[in-house]
Amino acid sequence: MERSDSDATIRNYTVDITDQLALTNAVEQAISELGHPEVVVYADHSTTLPGFSTIGVYHPQKIVKDFEFANLALYTTATVLMPHLQRLAQSNPAANPCFFVNSEVIAHRPQTSNFSKSMAKAAQASLVKALAEENKGVVHVALVMVGGPINHFNPLTSPAYVGSKFWDLYLQDKAHWEFEMNCGW
């Protein structure tokens, strides 16, 4: 993985990602201040913790909130940014527009002790697959499926290793774009 140029600008935008209007405004503000992106990495932070969504005990409103974090915010982000990535692909053949989503293995291997997050991540994977199909050959849309919590002490889920997977996806030739890359499982 390479570091960005020293003149790179990094800004934080604080927003409730479940508030679609506020999220849309924040993304549009970032575009106006920083310009159009070539790469988008969507990484939500779910509200549940392992073992805290027991079937029959977990409140239905929390299921809705987990879905909002993993899916509605992703949908809003994609709705705002995908047209920019599509235009970039059309206007600059040398560009490599990408929309990547950091997800978790529970999308494929549900955990009964964390069923709500498992459902939300499975739905998220479905949404990302639809985005990939809709943008095939234009924008590289892919999932990085992490096999556990991001952890500096685990070499397979460390921030540097997970980041390297996004970089690997970015470097792929258009003819060989992968939809999913596994990390730590």
Secondary structure, DSSP 8 states (H G I E B T S, - for coil): -----TT---------TT-HHHHHHHHHHHHHHH---SEEEE----S--TT-B-TTTS-HHHHHHHHIIIIIHHHHHHHHHHHHHHHHHHH-TT---EEEEEEEGGGTS--TTBHHHHHHHHHHHHHHHHHHHHTTTTSEEEEEEESS---TT-TTTSHHHHHHHHHHHHHS-GGG--SEEEE--
